[in-house]
Amino acid sequence: MGKHRFKRKHFLVESDSTVDLAKISTAAGKELDGKSNTQEAIQADVEYLKEQQEKLYAQDQQSLIIIFQGMDAAGKDSCIEKVFSGINPQGCNVTSFKAPNAEELEHHFLWRPMRFLPVRGKIAIYNRSYYEETIVVRVHPDFLKPQRLPALKSADQIWKHRFREISNFESMLVDQGTQVIKFYLHVSPEVQLQRLVDRLESPDKHWKVNLGDFEERKLWSEYRKAYEDMLPATSKPGAPWYIVPSDDKWYARAVVADLLAQQIESMDVSYPKIAPETSSQYTKLAVEYRNTMEPDDKSTKPKKKKKSDNGESVAS
């Protein structure tokens, strides 16, 4: 991989640090020279991810979980669509965590993601995740009632317990060869409102409209507080959180693509090595089978075309 355009440390949430989202910019940085020059950068990272995903699949030793969190209309869907456009669908699964169903409520909240963990060699993308149990459930504590949890002295204990449980869960995954990388797409209230209104004004986007999103906006400060507590408490070595400015979608996509390229580069994936004697045997077999093929079958090059009498191209 060539030179990376973004420094991970600039976006990294340090473990157990203090996060004040109001002081962190949601606007594009100056690493790239504007929107018009980002496509080439993103495409280069997408191609690299495509190549490395194939090696990850072939190596069959490690796996990767990529988590996206953020307020409604932060750009999660479009970021996933753009950055993973070149990934082979056979090696990648996308899961969106919505409200738990009756069966899921009968289990520990981490039972649900366990069913969607990637097998070795694959990538799992969580569009929202089990972290909703420390965000939306915290903002709406009534959502805890159906879970019938043991009584605790205070609500704060619940979140601290869940932060610890999540960190232990992710540490276990890392120890077993599943890397975890997490992105919080950081959007401003003003840009979020503009995107929600755009959906109302565009008939082809009406399917995305959820009038509840406008009600949730009234709880912006509560959501911000929940994220400010959760991010540093669960950003750990092997499972870091990155805060990605997302008012400009092109910038957010470029950051995510580059940081993912750096992540998978650090995993040092490669094609399985073949024993020299096996490789020699394969080469010998290739020569033998090639010699049994018809002349036309031996060439993998497209047939040349020649001009007909009327000037049209025809196969030679």
Summary of the structure (lengths in Angstrom):
residues: 316
radius of gyration: 24.3
end to end distance: 41.2
largest distance: 91.1
contacts: 860
relative contact order: 0.19
helix: 53%
strand: 13%
